[in-house]
């Protein structure tokens, strides 16, 4: 088992200052938000600071987190907002 398989992974949605939603995966949500807000995160978020995590979901491994992100990225904004509001949309 590799090191990345032993860690708890998270899928997350962050709201940017322009109201858009950014999706990603991480093993440390708090540190990832610090990186985004320091301008060291994804290129997309660098010009939309600050960002705030509005949703996170634990995943059993990196592969599952990547798959969940791929699914949610295809959703409409309305459906993503429903997830953020507390809907369990799988």
C-alpha positions in Angstrom: 0.0 0.0 0.0 1.4 3.4 -1.0 1.5 6.4 1.2 -1.2 8.1 -0.8 -3.6 5.2 -0.3 -3.1 5.3 3.5 -4.2 8.9 3.9 -7.8 10.2 4.2 -8.7 12.1 1.0 -11.4 14.7 0.6 -13.3 16.1 -2.4 -14.1 19.8 -1.8 -15.9 22.8 -3.3 -14.6 26.3 -2.7 -16.4 29.5 -3.4 -14.3 32.2 -5.0 -14.7 35.9 -4.5 -16.6 36.2 -7.8 -19.1 33.6 -6.6 -17.9 30.8 -8.8 -17.3 27.3 -7.4 -13.9 25.5 -7.7 -13.6 21.8 -7.1 -10.6 19.9 -6.0 -9.2 17.1 -3.8 -6.8 17.1 -0.9 -5.6 15.2 2.1 -5.6 18.4 4.3 -8.6 20.7 3.6 -7.5 23.5 6.0 -3.9 23.6 4.5 -5.3 23.6 1.0 -7.5 26.6 1.7 -4.4 28.4 3.1 -2.5 27.6 0.0 -5.3 28.8 -2.3 -5.6 32.1 -0.3 -1.8 32.6 -0.4 -2.0 32.5 -4.2 -0.2 29.2 -4.3 -3.2 27.1 -5.2 -4.8 26.5 -8.6 -4.4 29.0 -11.3 -8.2 29.4 -11.5 -8.4 30.6 -7.9 -5.4 32.9 -7.9 -7.3 35.7 -9.6 -10.5 35.0 -7.6 -9.2 35.4 -4.0 -10.2 35.0 -1.4 -11.7 31.5 -1.6 -13.8 29.8 1.1 -14.4 26.1 1.5 -18.2 25.5 1.3 -18.3 21.7 1.1 -16.0 18.8 1.8 -16.6 15.1 1.6 -14.3 12.4 2.9 -13.2 9.7 0.4 -11.5 6.4 1.1 -8.6 7.0 -1.2 -7.2 9.3 -3.9 -8.8 7.4 -6.8 -12.3 7.7 -5.2 -11.7 11.5 -4.6 -10.7 12.0 -8.2 -13.7 10.1 -9.5 -16.1 12.0 -7.3 -14.6 15.3 -8.5 -15.0 14.2 -12.1 -18.7 13.4 -11.5 -19.5 16.7 -9.7 -17.6 18.8 -12.3 -20.1 17.7 -14.9 -23.1 18.9 -12.8 -24.9 22.1 -13.4 -24.2 25.0 -11.1 -27.7 24.6 -9.6 -27.0 21.0 -8.7 -23.6 21.9 -7.2 -25.4 24.6 -5.1 -27.8 22.0 -3.9 -24.9 19.9 -2.7 -23.4 22.9 -0.9 -26.8 23.6 0.7 -26.8 20.2 2.3 -28.2 17.8 -0.3 -26.7 14.3 -0.4 -26.5 14.1 -4.2 -24.7 10.9 -5.3 
